[in-house]
Amino acid sequence: MTDSDLIPEEGFGDKQPFSQSDTTSQPGTLRTLLSSPGVKFIMIGFISVALLIPTLLVWGLVEERGRRAEEVSSRIAKGWGGPQVLNGPYVAVPFEVNRNQTIDGRIVWQTVTEWALLMPETLSVDSKLATEERKLSIYTLPVYNARIAISGKFAPGMIDDLRQIEGKPDLDRAMLVMSIADITGIRSDAGVRIDGGPLMPFDPGMKAITSLMLGSPEPYGSPAKLDSGVNRPIGRALVESGFAFAMDLSLNGSGSFAVAPAGQTTHFSAEANWPHPGFEGLFLPEEKSIDGKGFSAKWTIPYLARGVDRVVSGSVMPLSNSLMSINMVEPVKFYQVVARTLKYSIGFFSVVFLAVFIIELKSARKVHWIQYVLTGLALVVFYILLLALAEHTGFEIAYVLASLATAGLISTYVGSVTGSARRGAGLAFVLCTAYAVMYLILREDEYALLAGALISFVTIAATMFSTRAVDWSGTGRKPA
């Protein structure tokens, strides 16, 4: 064997063993796969979904603070007066009726007392509400003192109406009754003038008559019954002849004020120094005027529109669910608005992450997935900052401060990570635009779906256009 036989073939001896760096640089390796834009895009999607967990915790915080605000509002209302609802006045007439029931297989007859309620032929309610905001801790509640003038008349034909009710009427025990939701809010000696006569004071309560309290269901879903109100005995002669009545009330309340159309024809007018009324209930005002100093409104409800006869049998007042209601709306119920912003969180996260992803693709530096997580947490903190500031400054100022702070933080951070102040400024523009659009969506409920659809279309179109030449697999091949 010669020395030449020991010389390796050309090129073979020049090769060095494979190093780890060579292996990881080959296409198809795990490291190349994880650093590919396609895998990064999927990872960003997982991060967006994972951020829903802290977002739900923030949502719970908003709900807890909202319940706390309601509890404080209830404490203020107890010391002043709660939401007020006036129903009546009615003439209540007891009837002696023979009823039977089966006891131990035997039919037993007994005389029981039932009631009939007669409605006034005309009813006019004029109210002037002096409103203010009462504050306890950091919470406020709009309260009012209502000066109410009630007048109308009962027609002479009440005896004829009573003939359609089974039983024998006891006209000597007839009384005038009116329901008041929170009787502790009365701030005057309430009384009634009949046919222009002297003031006759009311007695508290409505005897056997009750009214329904909407919004407070019993275990089986039926509304709770209230007996809070006033009554005045009137006797046989007034029921037979009919009469006119007039009464004045000074009534404290909070949150809302409502009147039932108890008259066969009802006129209701209201004015207040509160510039943010909400008109609700079955009947809306036919005339209204609202400006920066307050509002005024008028209702006229004819007999046929009520859908209830002028005499009803039973001890429960009718029309409890047919109200003319004024809600003293607070300028911003920010707990509800903050909760609504959280509903758009997943979409907002996606828009911001897509913007950062596109910036990363255009940059020489890579954004680590941990940095995406930190960016997402900053977006979550925005909602906490918004909630905390809104409790002290109001929603508008809080939204501006929180959005500017968050946009400034994220854009500065991403600009530093990518080494480009210009790209950071571009992200700041995207964030400010996104926050501005979200604010408009919150304010314009009827256009929320349209705006969301357009934003989604523009976002996906911009992403598709910006990434049309991206090598999603990271193999170095250009897309076909």
RAZILIN-V673905 format. One line per field, one symbol per residue. phi: phi as a letter, one per 40 degrees, with the letter a starting at -180 (. if undefined). A space follows every 50 residues. Layout:
BEGIN
phi->???
END
This chain:
BEGIN
phi->.cccccccccgccccbdccccccccccgccccccccdccccccccccccc ccccccccdccccccccccccccccccccbicdbbbbhcbcbbcbcbcbb acbfgbcbcacbbbbbbbcccbabbbbbbcbabcbbfcbbacbabbcbbb aiabcccccccccccchbcbccbcacbacbdbccccbaccabbbfgcccb ccbcgbfccbbcbcgbccdbgcccbbbcibaacbgcdccccgacaaabbb bcaagabbbcccccbbbbbaaacbcbcbcbgcbbccbaabacciaaabbb bcdcccgbccbbchbbccgcbbbbbbccccdaccccccccccccccccdc ccccccccccccbcccbccccccccccccccdcccccccccbbgcdcccc ccccccccccccccccccgacccccccccccccccccccccccbdcbccc ccccccccccccccccbcbccccgcgcccc
END
